[in-house]
Amino acid sequence: MDMAFTREDLDVRERARSFARQHLWPHEITLDENGSLDEATEAGIRQGVLDYRLNAINHDPEHGGQGMTIVQQCIVNEEVGSATNGLWGRVWQPPICLKQGTPEQIAAYLVPACRGDITVSFCVTEPGAGSDAGGIRTSASLDGNHYVINGEKCFASHSDSAEANLVTTIMDGDPARPTLFLVDKGTRGFDMRRMPRFSQRSGHEHPEVDLVDVRIPATQMLGDVGEGFELTKDWFVEARLAIAARSIGMAIRASELALEWARERQQFGRAIIEFQGIGFMFAEMATEIMAGKSMIYRTAQEIDSGLDRRTAHAKASAIKYYCSEAAFRVVDRAAQVFGGRGMMCENPVERLTRDVRLERIWEGTSEIQKVIMAGQIMKRGLDPYAGWT
Ligand SMILES: Cc1cc2nc3c(=O)[nH]c(=O)nc-3n(C[C@H](O)[C@H](O)[C@H](O)COP(=O)(O)OP(=O)(O)OC[C@H]3O[C@@H](n4cnc5c(N)ncnc54)[C@H](O)[C@@H]3O)c2cc1C
């Protein structure tokens, strides 16, 4: 088994690493202090994404994406994940299900999204449907050659600014027929109700949205009636691996900073790294990082080699669960190594302690990943996890 990165993989890593350090890290403190970046800075970052060929890493070149392998996508996410305040999100990765659109939808949404000319938000969660996406109640019904959508969404990241919003609905109130729609910005009835404040200051909102008699042409349906969940399955695998890779990127940056500090900081007449209590923390951090990276890149390589969708889905849950939880522990230990300085907002490790919390929650909480895994284990035994071919 050869798990070494290829020359192309290493080139991708170099590009993503330089981009993160030159275009993301320098803006972290301003973003944390002001809650936003000015237009010129945002434009500079955007141009950087294009110059470093990091736009739409998850889409095919024919649509304007970079056509990266899953291994390479994980490499990019690991590198940009090191940036605090969710700045990794500036490296746009349009929803993968847009590929399933009609030629007209691909031209109108996917191609400009890959170029970075438009943003597409993804509105699944509702007040009554968080972990239980089957509880979605936002309903669509046909009226002539239009659909009319009514319901409410929450945590709808970017939906206040995105040019288009992918909205999950159920057809005619029937939960067995989940259906996706593209709702353009400014469509009447698609209204921001509230923008709650969140612990991470990323410059992006996660609004609560009301949909009241939102009337859109039937051609705005993505896929077919009832295909809503099927179309989001590949998104979940991709998003969960991305979260895992970003989590490991956060863990590595936090532990590197802590190590530098532990070598420098003197207490009781010696560098604190010399205390076994501190050294053991680094041993634990290194082990968890190594385990996480091994899981991510092994499975990414398997997916690139044609792993079946069902097994990829099963493994992505284990990887997201482990890496987000491990990164949480690593970042927390790194903050502990800094003592009181680990609580100063100017310290990237402090900001990472806020950022890393989210990774255990979205795209399925840790508990939901375990529910998925337990279901797989009941049906298929341990093979998806313990088997090795
Ligand atoms: C900053 C941010 C951005 C987000 N962006 C988006 C977005 O762009 N689009 C979008 O659609 N959503 C988004 N989300 C929503 C996110 O995916 C949900 O918050 C997440 O899925 C959990 O749902 P919930 O918050 O309703 O928690 P709940 O489902 O209410 O869960 C509460 C607790 O119960 C546990 N729990 C629930 N069911 C079970 C079970 N069966 N077994 C054991 N434990 C269980 C959970 O693990 C959790 O600990 C975002 C969330 C945040 C915080």
The ligand as a Gaussian input file, in Angstrom:
#p B3LYP/6-31G(d) Opt

LIG

0 1
 C      -22.662000      28.270000      13.014000
 C      -23.605000      27.280000      12.424000
 C      -23.805000      27.263000      11.069000
 C      -24.730000      26.388000      10.496000
 N      -24.941000      26.419000       9.151000
 C      -25.937000      25.686000       8.625000
 C      -26.293000      25.835000       7.246000
 O      -25.667000      26.590000       6.510000
 N      -27.377000      25.139000       6.784000
 C      -28.086000      24.301000       7.572000
 O      -29.049000      23.711000       7.085000
 N      -27.772000      24.121000       8.880000
 C      -26.718000      24.797000       9.421000
 N      -26.384000      24.640000      10.754000
 C      -27.221000      23.787000      11.587000
 C      -26.514000      22.541000      12.105000
 O      -26.323000      21.611000      11.089000
 C      -27.363000      22.028000      13.288000
 O      -27.172000      22.925000      14.366000
 C      -27.014000      20.612000      13.701000
 O      -27.348000      19.683000      12.714000
 C      -27.686000      20.208000      15.005000
 O      -29.058000      20.507000      15.003000
 P      -29.688000      21.323000      16.240000
 O      -28.826000      22.505000      16.488000
 O      -31.110000      21.560000      15.963000
 O      -29.513000      20.383000      17.482000
 P      -30.545000      19.224000      17.942000
 O      -30.857000      18.322000      16.822000
 O      -31.662000      19.844000      18.680000
 O      -29.633000      18.416000      18.980000
 C      -29.450000      18.837000      20.333000
 C      -28.628000      17.775000      21.031000
 O      -29.306000      16.526000      21.008000
 C      -28.477000      15.528000      20.447000
 N      -29.288000      14.544000      19.722000
 C      -30.255000      14.776000      18.804000
 N      -30.730000      13.626000      18.327000
 C      -30.053000      12.646000      18.951000
 C      -30.075000      11.209000      18.887000
 N      -30.889000      10.543000      18.037000
 N      -29.247000      10.521000      19.681000
 C      -28.407000      11.165000      20.539000
 N      -28.326000      12.495000      20.639000
 C      -29.145000      13.229000      19.849000
 C      -27.535000      16.288000      19.532000
 O      -26.359000      15.550000      19.258000
 C      -27.276000      17.533000      20.344000
 O      -26.291000      17.265000      21.301000
 C      -25.434000      25.482000      11.327000
 C      -25.201000      25.484000      12.701000
 C      -24.301000      26.367000      13.256000
 C      -24.097000      26.353000      14.749000

